[in-house]
Amino acid sequence: MPTRHLDRRIVAVKPITVPAPGRGVDLQVKVTAPVSGQDLPVIVFSHGNAWSLDGYEPLVDRWAAAGFVVVQPTHLDSRRNGLGWDDPRFATIWRVRIADLHAVLDNLGDILRQAGGLEARADRERIAVVGHSWGAQTAGTILGARVLDADGLPGEDFSHPAVSAGALIAVTGTGDSLTPFAAEHLPFMRPDYSTMTTPALIVAGGKDRSQLSTRGPEWFTDAYHLGPAPKSLLVIADGEHTLGGIAGEAVAETGDEDPARVALVADAVSAYLLDAFEVDGAAWTALRDAAAAGDGTWSISGR
């Protein structure tokens, strides 16, 4: 049962350039928000590999209609930048992605001003980071997760003090289950969730099988099981990696196209964040009750 979808018009402003010295390519963002309303919480969203600020409208538009300001950067791995896995810069893109989110958070006031005066309407005491796939691992570092080095030691702390909650959709599991190709070419896919103390919702698909992992769909639940409480887990039994098409309608990556599933993901994230921000817990409570009384097509756990 999706949460209440407010009858609220939205507006998007793009591109807005964010200061990012030494990046080589301008850091640009898109801001989507309701045309009315005050005290709007903020979501900074990190896209999956190869996407851009123009993706994920099925999620972003629904969040904005529910009363959020959503800021979407385009990371260097976007296909519009043409950097393939064989590009020598690819090995450090994971760090640039994290720096992108820090740049957005550090310059949020100016971004909101350029987006039509939103700085007066946004609630900058309630900021979340959300991501999908690689973007979820990126967002996870802002929530406190670290990346293990070759010796298994945790790397830098990239958490940001402005962020008080988050949601990780189809997020990378632990690195001890990587395929040989992934272990060689994607060494940053070794997250340590033991330090991810910020409240977060983990969203996983019951049919999400990664070619980069030797494990099955449960790999995508590691952030929930290994991250310190408070954490919640939404598992959608028939969901694949794009969970019905969250990146866009009829995109090539979507093998399980289902608008209702996309709406569930979007509404679960917004309901969870409103509860975590102590704005309104009714929608999140209703979702948990619906999951408990449902037929098992989706479930919610918490601790």
N, C-alpha and C positions, 0 to 999 in steps of 0.2 A: 504494500500500500504506500505509494509515494506521498511525500509531505505536501501540504497545501501550496499550490503554485499561484503566487500573487498576480493579480491583474495589474501589471505595472509595465509601462513602456520603458524601453532601454535605449541607450545611445552609446556608440563606440567612437573613440578618437584614436587615430593612428596616422603616421608613425610619430612617436615622441622619442627624441634622441636623448639618451642618458649618458652622462660623463663616464667613460671607461678608458682611461689612459693606457696605452700600450697594447690594446686589444687587437689593433690592426683593421678591424671591421667595426663600424658604428654599432653600438648597442641600441636597438630600437625596441619600443614596447607599444602595445595596444592597451587602451583602457576602456573597459565596458562597465556601464553603471546605469542604475535607474534614473530616469529624468527628474524624479522628485524624491523627497525623503531626506531625513537628517540622521546623524549618528550611524552611518553605514559602515559595517565592518569590512575589512579589506582582505582579499585573497590574492597572493602572488603565486602565479601558476607557471610551473616548469614543464614544457612539452617533452614528448618522447623523441627518440632519435629521428632526425631528418625533418621534423615538423617546423612550425614557425608560429609567429603571433597570429597568423590567420587560421590556425587550426583549432579544433576542439570547441567550435561554436555550440554544439548540442549541450555541452556542459556549461560553458561560460555564459551563454545567453540565459540559461535557466537560473544560474546563480545570481546574475544581475537582476533578473525579474523577481527573485526572492529577497532582494535588498542588499546585495553585496557589491562593492567596487572590486573589479577583477583586473589585475595588471598582468599582462603576458609578454615576457621578453622573447626575442628570437635568439636562440643560442647559436654558436659557431657551427655546430653539426647540422644545422638546417640545410636541406638540399639546395636551397637558393644560394648558399655560399660555396657549394661544389667541393667540399672537403671530404674525400673518401677515406676509408679505413687505412689505405696505403699512404695517405698524406702524413708527412713527418710531424705535423702539428696535432694530429689526432690523439696522440698519446697523452697530451696535456689538456685536451678539451674538457675533461671532467673537472679540472680545476678552474678553467675559465667559466664553465657553467655555474659553479659555486660563486665565483667572483661576480658573475652577472646578477645573481640573486642578492648578494650583498650590495651591489651598486644600486639596484632598484630600491632596496629597503633604506639605504642611506640617503637616497635622493627622492624619497617618496613624496615629501611635501612639494617639491618643484614639479614632479610628474603630475600630481593631482591639480596643481595650479594650471598647468598647461592643458589639462583635460577639461577645461571649461569651469574652473573655479571649484573643483571638487574638494579642495583642502578644507573648505568651510563645512562640508557635509559629511566627510568621512570620519570615522571613529578610529583614530590612530593608536588607541589603547587596545584595540581588538584586531590584530593582524595575524593571519594564518598563511602558511605555505602549503601548496598542494602540487602534486606532480603525478605524471603517468609514466611507467616504465623507467627509462633512464632518468626522466624528469623526477620520478618518485625517489630514486636514489639520491639525486641532487637535492631535492627538498628534504630528504632524511638527514643530510648532513647539517642543514640549518636547524633541524630539531635536536641535534646533538649526536647523531651517529657519526662514526669515524670510519676511515678506510685503513684496513690492515696492510702493512708493507710485506715485502717478500719473506721476512722473518716472522711474520705473524704478530707484529707489534702495531698497536693503534697509532695512526698518524695524527695530524693536527685537529684541534677543535675548531670547527667552522660554524658553530651555533651562533645565532644572532639574538641579542637581548630584546629586540622589538617584537619577536614572534612568540605567541603564547599557545598556539595549537596548530594542528596540521592534519593532512590526509594524504596517504600514500596509496596510489592505485597501481596494481600489478608491479609491485616493487621487487627488485632483485633480492634473492635469498643469499645465504652465506656462500663464501667463495670456495669452501672445501668440496662443493658439488659442481664445479665448472667443468665443461668439456675441455679436452686438450687445446682446441682452437681458442676458446674463450680465455683459458688460463694464460696462453701465450700472448694474445692480442688485446685482451681487455683486463689487465691486471688490477684496474681500479674497481672491478666488480667483486670486491672482498669486503663488504660492509661489516662493521662491528656495531650491533644494535644495543649492546649492554649499556652504553652511555646516552642513549636516546631517551632522555627523561621527560621531554615535552609531551603533553597529551596528544594522542594521534589516533585517527581511524585508519585501519589497514583494509583495503578492498582487494579481494582476490577472486579469480574465476576458477570454478571447479574443473574446467576443461582447458586450462591454460598450461600448455606444455611448451617449454622453451627449448630451442635448439642449442642453447648455451649452457644448459644444466643437465646433469645426469639423473636428476630427480624429477618427479612429477609435479602436479599443480601445488602440492603442499609446500614446495620451495618458496612460493610467493606469499606464504604466511609466516615466514621466519621473523619478520619485523615485529609481528604481534607476539609470538611466543618468546622471543629473546629480548625484546625491549622492555624496560621497566614500566610498571603500571604508573599512571592510568593509560590503558590502551583498549581499543575496541576493534573487532574484526567482523567485516561483512564478507561472507562467501556466497557467491551466486553460482549455483550448481552447474548450470549450462553455459556459463560465461567463458569466453576465450580471452585472448590478450587485450582486445579492444572492447570487451564487455558490451557487445551489441552495436558498437560504432561510435564510441565517445569522441574519436578524433574528427568525425565528419560523416555525413550521410554517403553511403555507397562507396567508401574508400576501399582501395585494393586490399588493405591489410585486414579488413573486416570479414571474417568467415562465419560470424554468428549474428548477422544484422537483426536488431530487435530494438525499436525505439522505446518500448516500455522498459527494457533493461537499462538503456541509457538514462531514462528519466529516474529510475530507481537509484542508480549510482549518483546522479547529480543531486537528487533530493536527500539522499542519505548523507552526503558530504555537508550540504548546507544545514540540515537538521543537527548533525553532530556538532558542527562548529558553533551554531547558535547556543547549543547546550553547554559546550565547553567554555564559551564566552559568558555564560550565565545571563544571556539575553532572553532566551525562551527555550525551555526544555520539553514543551508539550509534543512537538513534532518528533523528536528523538524517542521519547517514551512511547509514542504511538507506533513508530516503526519497530521498536523492540517487541512490543506486544503483538504486532501483526506477524513478525517473524516466528514468535513462539507459538502462535495459533495457526500458522500456515502449513503448507504441504511439503515443506522441505526444499522448495525451489531456491530459496535463499535463507540464510541464517545470520544471526548477529550474536556474537559473544563479547564478553567484556571482563576486565579485571582491573 
